[in-house]
Amino acid sequence: MTESRRVSIRKLPTGVPGLDPVLGDGLPEYSFNLIAGAPGTGKTTLAHQILFANATPDRPALYFTVLGEPPLKMLRYQQQMSFFDSSKLDSVIRFINLSQEVMEKDLSKVLERIVRELEQYAPGLVVVDSFRTVVRTAASIETGEMGLQHFLQRLALYLTSWQATTFLVGEYVESEIRDNPVFTVADGIIWLYQSLERNSIVRKLQVMKMRGQASLPGLHTFRITEDGLQVFPRMLKRREEREVALTKALVSTGVAGLDEMTGGGVPAGMRSSWPALPARGRPCWARSSSSRECGGANPASSPSSRSIPRST
């Protein structure tokens, strides 16, 4: 596919310091995402932080609560966060409780209620918290109109057709990834962890899946303060960034043909070791490189040499 025919996917900022580069420069608009983790890891706070950062009159948000915390209790604690903007409540962010529909153990009614609210408010952002409750309800239904997978597919279809960026929030364990259809349907999966290390609670985040963009792999430490979540990305650079950094400053070896063999010279500021047997010209080559580039005044930029002892 040529560049002119590529579909450009807009990315939304999360409003979480340090999270955008981990995701790959933001969240793909209209994506279907899962925020997973154990209780108390910050899932609801993360969802609120993203909503308050992106909800506007042109992009309103719907927050569906199920059988977890009542909305009033949840908002009572979340309003302590600095990102919480009470002026957005009931104007650009609306909270809707699905407890009655879920308690009837009929996924079709849950879907009907969600679709009805979508048609009425036409949101650009949607959160279902806790979606795990919906999954448990589906598991307890012996004879229902829909299975969980059918429900998920229809829900994702409706939300995508309404051009909404969606977040399903739930308590999961990693052993469920293989058999749960939620993880297959999701475009992105953000997993939050917390563990006890030397009498301290350490929180970490992992982007397990993010379609269409290159996220930073591995676990990234984060903390929760009165400002919400703050992520500290691992010190990793993408391949193209490393290549640019290496080609910006190369020190010539001063030896004809060797620069071409090393890709233009030795990267400045890096220590290089060139093992060789005695009497192979290492000191002469090192002096040549040093005098050529910096008049012998910058030994830190010069490659070091090391002898390999002869075997006896």
KOLMI-905485 format. One record per residue (C-alpha): residue number from 1; residue in three letters; x, y, z. Coordinates in Angstrom, 3 decimals, decimal comma. Layout:
N
{NUM; Ala; {X; Y; Z}}
...
//
This chain:
312
{1; Met; {0,000; 0,000; 0,000}}
{2; Thr; {1,421; 3,396; -0,976}}
{3; Glu; {1,758; 6,224; 1,528}}
{4; Ser; {-0,972; 8,248; -0,226}}
{5; Arg; {-3,465; 5,398; 0,210}}
{6; Arg; {-2,765; 4,688; 3,886}}
{7; Val; {-5,585; 5,376; 6,333}}
{8; Ser; {-4,429; 7,854; 8,950}}
{9; Ile; {-5,524; 6,937; 12,499}}
{10; Arg; {-5,877; 9,861; 14,842}}
{11; Lys; {-4,400; 9,382; 18,307}}
{12; Leu; {-5,912; 10,718; 21,506}}
{13; Pro; {-3,730; 11,896; 24,397}}
{14; Thr; {-4,400; 9,991; 27,602}}
{15; Gly; {-3,789; 12,883; 29,959}}
{16; Val; {-1,520; 10,547; 31,943}}
{17; Pro; {2,107; 11,775; 32,157}}
{18; Gly; {4,432; 9,207; 30,595}}
{19; Leu; {1,709; 6,906; 29,226}}
{20; Asp; {1,448; 8,235; 25,666}}
{21; Pro; {4,982; 7,185; 24,605}}
{22; Val; {4,406; 3,758; 26,164}}
{23; Leu; {1,260; 3,291; 24,053}}
{24; Gly; {2,961; 4,492; 20,872}}
{25; Asp; {2,164; 8,236; 21,037}}
{26; Gly; {-1,398; 7,980; 22,321}}
{27; Leu; {-4,601; 5,960; 21,988}}
{28; Pro; {-5,975; 5,141; 18,521}}
{29; Glu; {-9,298; 6,920; 18,097}}
{30; Tyr; {-12,365; 4,621; 17,876}}
{31; Ser; {-10,396; 1,709; 19,351}}
{32; Phe; {-11,939; -0,937; 21,621}}
{33; Asn; {-9,730; -1,231; 24,719}}
{34; Leu; {-9,526; -3,287; 27,901}}
{35; Ile; {-8,101; -1,943; 31,175}}
{36; Ala; {-7,396; -5,005; 33,321}}
{37; Gly; {-5,821; -5,829; 36,647}}
{38; Ala; {-6,460; -6,840; 40,227}}
{39; Pro; {-8,620; -4,727; 42,564}}
{40; Gly; {-6,882; -1,583; 43,799}}
{41; Thr; {-4,392; -1,265; 40,942}}
{42; Gly; {-5,834; 2,033; 39,633}}
{43; Lys; {-8,078; 0,887; 36,762}}
{44; Thr; {-10,992; 3,203; 37,542}}
{45; Thr; {-8,672; 6,147; 38,201}}
{46; Leu; {-6,974; 5,571; 34,838}}
{47; Ala; {-10,339; 5,454; 33,037}}
{48; His; {-11,468; 8,685; 34,730}}
{49; Gln; {-8,196; 10,416; 33,932}}
{50; Ile; {-8,505; 9,573; 30,232}}
{51; Leu; {-12,157; 10,676; 30,126}}
{52; Phe; {-11,627; 14,032; 31,835}}
{53; Ala; {-8,650; 14,739; 29,552}}
{54; Asn; {-10,607; 14,071; 26,336}}
{55; Ala; {-14,319; 14,751; 26,990}}
{56; Thr; {-15,541; 17,916; 25,279}}
{57; Pro; {-18,902; 19,168; 23,950}}
{58; Asp; {-17,837; 17,818; 20,541}}
{59; Arg; {-16,675; 14,526; 22,081}}
{60; Pro; {-19,003; 13,698; 25,005}}
{61; Ala; {-18,449; 10,660; 27,212}}
{62; Leu; {-20,685; 7,976; 28,726}}
{63; Tyr; {-19,547; 6,074; 31,808}}
{64; Phe; {-21,566; 2,897; 32,434}}
{65; Thr; {-21,321; 1,450; 35,939}}
{66; Val; {-22,499; -2,061; 36,731}}
{67; Leu; {-22,490; -3,831; 40,114}}
{68; Gly; {-19,310; -2,337; 41,439}}
{69; Glu; {-19,191; 0,988; 43,242}}
{70; Pro; {-22,339; 3,163; 43,034}}
{71; Pro; {-21,630; 6,274; 40,938}}
{72; Leu; {-22,059; 8,649; 43,891}}
{73; Lys; {-19,554; 6,738; 46,006}}
{74; Met; {-17,089; 6,475; 43,127}}
{75; Leu; {-17,317; 10,191; 42,324}}
{76; Arg; {-16,928; 11,086; 45,997}}
{77; Tyr; {-13,424; 9,641; 45,957}}
{78; Gln; {-12,466; 10,556; 42,395}}
{79; Gln; {-13,231; 14,244; 42,949}}
{80; Gln; {-10,198; 14,369; 45,239}}
{81; Met; {-8,015; 14,085; 42,132}}
{82; Ser; {-6,713; 17,284; 40,552}}
{83; Phe; {-7,836; 16,216; 37,063}}
{84; Phe; {-11,473; 15,951; 38,228}}
{85; Asp; {-13,571; 18,755; 36,715}}
{86; Ser; {-17,041; 18,913; 38,253}}
{87; Ser; {-18,231; 21,293; 35,508}}
{88; Lys; {-18,050; 18,394; 33,035}}
{89; Leu; {-20,485; 16,202; 34,981}}
{90; Asp; {-23,900; 15,798; 33,324}}
{91; Ser; {-22,750; 18,069; 30,514}}
{92; Val; {-19,939; 16,317; 28,626}}
{93; Ile; {-19,568; 13,284; 30,952}}
{94; Arg; {-22,641; 11,284; 31,980}}
{95; Phe; {-22,743; 8,356; 34,422}}
{96; Ile; {-25,326; 5,630; 33,784}}
{97; Asn; {-25,968; 2,641; 36,050}}
{98; Leu; {-26,678; -0,757; 34,434}}
{99; Ser; {-27,283; -2,662; 37,669}}
{100; Gln; {-30,946; -3,406; 36,963}}
{101; Glu; {-30,302; -4,840; 33,507}}
{102; Val; {-27,386; -6,968; 34,728}}
{103; Met; {-29,337; -8,304; 37,722}}
{104; Glu; {-32,007; -9,578; 35,333}}
{105; Lys; {-29,290; -11,797; 33,822}}
{106; Asp; {-30,224; -10,973; 30,264}}
{107; Leu; {-27,357; -9,744; 28,095}}
{108; Ser; {-29,775; -8,629; 25,388}}
{109; Lys; {-31,267; -6,085; 27,804}}
{110; Val; {-27,817; -4,850; 28,771}}
{111; Leu; {-26,993; -4,336; 25,102}}
{112; Glu; {-30,346; -2,667; 24,402}}
{113; Arg; {-29,779; -0,165; 27,218}}
{114; Ile; {-26,275; 0,658; 26,013}}
{115; Val; {-27,488; 1,119; 22,428}}
{116; Arg; {-30,368; 3,313; 23,604}}
{117; Glu; {-27,971; 5,601; 25,475}}
{118; Leu; {-25,632; 5,707; 22,468}}
{119; Glu; {-28,467; 6,807; 20,215}}
{120; Gln; {-29,537; 9,496; 22,655}}
{121; Tyr; {-26,140; 11,048; 23,469}}
{122; Ala; {-23,886; 10,017; 20,526}}
{123; Pro; {-20,735; 9,827; 22,693}}
{124; Gly; {-17,162; 9,857; 21,441}}
{125; Leu; {-15,895; 8,079; 24,581}}
{126; Val; {-17,486; 5,107; 26,383}}
{127; Val; {-16,442; 3,269; 29,553}}
{128; Val; {-18,053; 0,113; 31,008}}
{129; Asp; {-16,935; -0,426; 34,631}}
{130; Ser; {-16,829; -3,154; 35,758}}
{131; Phe; {-17,186; -5,231; 32,627}}
{132; Arg; {-16,100; -8,275; 34,596}}
{133; Thr; {-19,531; -8,266; 36,237}}
{134; Val; {-21,152; -8,581; 32,818}}
{135; Val; {-18,885; -11,549; 32,064}}
{136; Arg; {-19,829; -13,268; 35,314}}
{137; Thr; {-23,500; -12,684; 34,564}}
{138; Ala; {-23,095; -14,333; 31,170}}
{139; Ala; {-21,392; -17,322; 32,782}}
{140; Ser; {-24,330; -17,802; 35,177}}
{141; Ile; {-26,952; -17,815; 32,409}}
{142; Glu; {-27,908; -21,349; 31,464}}
{143; Thr; {-30,140; -20,438; 28,546}}
{144; Gly; {-29,766; -16,891; 27,247}}
{145; Glu; {-30,490; -15,130; 23,986}}
{146; Met; {-26,816; -14,496; 23,391}}
{147; Gly; {-23,525; -15,942; 24,388}}
{148; Leu; {-20,782; -13,707; 25,684}}
{149; Gln; {-18,871; -13,776; 22,412}}
{150; His; {-21,954; -12,775; 20,414}}
{151; Phe; {-22,628; -9,998; 22,924}}
{152; Leu; {-19,052; -8,712; 22,638}}
{153; Gln; {-19,069; -8,741; 18,855}}
{154; Arg; {-22,337; -6,821; 18,690}}
{155; Leu; {-21,203; -4,361; 21,355}}
{156; Ala; {-17,921; -3,705; 19,529}}
{157; Leu; {-19,815; -3,304; 16,241}}
{158; Tyr; {-22,239; -0,759; 17,700}}
{159; Leu; {-19,535; 1,252; 19,413}}
{160; Thr; {-17,311; 1,293; 16,331}}
{161; Ser; {-20,206; 2,338; 14,088}}
{162; Trp; {-20,920; 5,186; 16,514}}
{163; Gln; {-17,231; 6,161; 16,257}}
{164; Ala; {-16,606; 5,859; 19,976}}
{165; Thr; {-13,312; 5,137; 21,696}}
{166; Thr; {-14,223; 2,453; 24,238}}
{167; Phe; {-12,752; 1,151; 27,498}}
{168; Leu; {-13,895; -2,002; 29,256}}
{169; Val; {-12,651; -2,037; 32,858}}
{170; Gly; {-12,432; -5,318; 34,758}}
{171; Glu; {-10,633; -7,515; 37,285}}
{172; Tyr; {-8,816; -10,292; 35,449}}
{173; Val; {-5,886; -12,641; 35,942}}
{174; Glu; {-3,431; -13,432; 33,177}}
{175; Ser; {-4,471; -17,086; 33,035}}
{176; Glu; {-7,793; -15,960; 31,507}}
{177; Ile; {-6,215; -14,427; 28,415}}
{178; Arg; {-6,205; -17,635; 26,381}}
{179; Asp; {-9,867; -18,612; 26,789}}
{180; Asn; {-11,703; -15,301; 27,266}}
{181; Pro; {-13,133; -13,765; 24,059}}
{182; Val; {-12,794; -10,266; 25,551}}
{183; Phe; {-9,036; -10,368; 24,929}}
{184; Thr; {-9,541; -11,411; 21,298}}
{185; Val; {-12,027; -8,660; 20,459}}
{186; Ala; {-10,058; -5,875; 22,169}}
{187; Asp; {-7,849; -3,622; 20,036}}
{188; Gly; {-5,771; -2,628; 23,040}}
{189; Ile; {-5,055; -4,217; 26,425}}
{190; Ile; {-3,532; -2,218; 29,287}}
{191; Trp; {-2,682; -4,350; 32,315}}
{192; Leu; {-2,018; -2,861; 35,755}}
{193; Tyr; {-0,074; -4,679; 38,474}}
{194; Gln; {0,919; -4,058; 42,062}}
{195; Ser; {3,237; -6,121; 44,227}}
{196; Leu; {5,000; -5,957; 47,583}}
{197; Glu; {8,750; -5,453; 47,299}}
{198; Arg; {10,843; -4,850; 50,433}}
{199; Asn; {7,919; -3,502; 52,461}}
{200; Ser; {6,880; -1,173; 49,626}}
{201; Ile; {4,025; -1,395; 47,138}}
{202; Val; {5,361; -1,227; 43,578}}
{203; Arg; {2,915; -0,514; 40,748}}
{204; Lys; {3,666; -1,475; 37,169}}
{205; Leu; {1,885; -1,215; 33,849}}
{206; Gln; {2,146; -3,281; 30,676}}
{207; Val; {0,659; -2,690; 27,232}}
{208; Met; {-0,066; -6,271; 26,233}}
{209; Lys; {-1,755; -5,375; 22,957}}
{210; Met; {-2,184; -2,217; 20,863}}
{211; Arg; {-3,239; -2,715; 17,268}}
{212; Gly; {-1,821; -0,492; 14,558}}
{213; Gln; {1,085; 1,038; 16,453}}
{214; Ala; {4,354; 0,148; 18,145}}
{215; Ser; {4,039; 0,304; 21,915}}
{216; Leu; {7,020; 0,099; 24,250}}
{217; Pro; {7,321; -3,497; 25,506}}
{218; Gly; {7,859; -4,632; 29,049}}
{219; Leu; {6,737; -3,415; 32,476}}
{220; His; {6,691; 0,299; 33,243}}
{221; Thr; {6,573; 1,634; 36,796}}
{222; Phe; {3,798; 4,066; 37,707}}
{223; Arg; {2,492; 5,757; 40,803}}
{224; Ile; {-0,846; 7,186; 41,920}}
{225; Thr; {-0,926; 10,608; 43,584}}
{226; Glu; {-3,505; 13,351; 44,000}}
{227; Asp; {-2,823; 14,142; 40,324}}
{228; Gly; {-3,772; 10,625; 39,238}}
{229; Leu; {-1,483; 8,154; 37,499}}
{230; Gln; {2,048; 9,019; 36,425}}
{231; Val; {3,978; 6,507; 34,310}}
{232; Phe; {7,765; 6,210; 34,175}}
{233; Pro; {8,622; 4,545; 30,836}}
{234; Arg; {11,549; 2,188; 30,591}}
{235; Met; {14,619; 3,769; 28,994}}
{236; Leu; {14,110; 2,261; 25,570}}
{237; Lys; {14,480; 3,869; 22,178}}
{238; Arg; {12,841; 2,683; 19,010}}
{239; Arg; {15,105; 1,348; 16,269}}
{240; Glu; {14,833; 4,425; 14,053}}
{241; Glu; {15,706; 6,681; 17,010}}
{242; Arg; {18,794; 4,607; 17,786}}
{243; Glu; {19,893; 4,739; 14,150}}
{244; Val; {19,528; 8,519; 14,032}}
{245; Ala; {21,482; 8,890; 17,283}}
{246; Leu; {24,319; 6,705; 16,016}}
{247; Thr; {24,659; 8,489; 12,672}}
{248; Lys; {24,733; 11,974; 14,196}}
{249; Ala; {28,243; 11,766; 15,680}}
{250; Leu; {30,776; 9,318; 14,304}}
{251; Val; {34,509; 9,562; 14,923}}
{252; Ser; {36,758; 8,595; 12,062}}
{253; Thr; {39,278; 5,841; 12,751}}
{254; Gly; {41,869; 7,518; 10,553}}
{255; Val; {42,532; 4,223; 8,784}}
{256; Ala; {41,750; 3,990; 5,095}}
{257; Gly; {38,869; 1,580; 4,482}}
{258; Leu; {38,115; 0,968; 8,158}}
{259; Asp; {35,523; 3,757; 8,392}}
{260; Glu; {33,554; 2,137; 5,597}}
{261; Met; {33,764; -1,247; 7,326}}
{262; Thr; {32,441; 0,224; 10,614}}
{263; Gly; {29,574; 2,124; 9,006}}
{264; Gly; {31,210; 5,544; 8,965}}
{265; Gly; {33,409; 5,425; 12,039}}
{266; Val; {33,187; 4,802; 15,762}}
{267; Pro; {30,180; 6,304; 17,627}}
{268; Ala; {31,336; 9,284; 19,678}}
{269; Gly; {31,224; 8,793; 23,423}}
{270; Met; {31,196; 5,007; 23,205}}
{271; Arg; {33,953; 2,758; 24,493}}
{272; Ser; {35,118; 0,250; 21,904}}
{273; Ser; {37,389; -2,713; 22,504}}
{274; Trp; {39,508; -4,078; 19,630}}
{275; Pro; {41,215; -7,305; 20,783}}
{276; Ala; {44,323; -8,321; 18,879}}
{277; Leu; {47,545; -10,247; 19,287}}
{278; Pro; {50,699; -8,340; 20,261}}
{279; Ala; {52,626; -6,449; 17,571}}
{280; Arg; {49,564; -5,943; 15,360}}
{281; Gly; {49,662; -2,136; 15,260}}
{282; Arg; {47,082; -1,281; 17,891}}
{283; Pro; {48,951; 1,695; 19,449}}
{284; Cys; {49,694; 3,192; 16,037}}
{285; Trp; {46,060; 2,893; 14,947}}
{286; Ala; {44,760; 4,371; 18,226}}
{287; Arg; {47,179; 7,339; 17,932}}
{288; Ser; {46,158; 7,833; 14,317}}
{289; Ser; {42,504; 7,987; 15,205}}
{290; Ser; {43,094; 10,287; 18,155}}
{291; Ser; {45,315; 12,767; 16,332}}
{292; Arg; {43,096; 12,853; 13,250}}
{293; Glu; {39,900; 13,791; 15,038}}
{294; Cys; {40,919; 15,669; 18,150}}
{295; Gly; {44,647; 16,212; 18,088}}
{296; Gly; {45,199; 13,545; 20,692}}
{297; Ala; {43,297; 15,586; 23,283}}
{298; Asn; {40,237; 13,381; 23,575}}
{299; Pro; {41,270; 9,918; 24,653}}
{300; Ala; {37,690; 9,153; 25,729}}
{301; Ser; {36,638; 9,125; 22,085}}
{302; Ser; {39,432; 6,832; 21,032}}
{303; Pro; {39,002; 3,092; 20,853}}
{304; Ser; {40,861; 1,120; 23,457}}
{305; Ser; {42,986; -1,834; 22,609}}
{306; Arg; {43,510; -4,995; 24,534}}
{307; Ser; {45,979; -7,812; 24,037}}
{308; Ile; {44,958; -11,401; 23,820}}
{309; Pro; {47,679; -13,561; 25,367}}
{310; Arg; {49,189; -16,252; 23,273}}
{311; Ser; {48,159; -19,736; 24,145}}
{312; Thr; {50,928; -21,905; 25,570}}
//
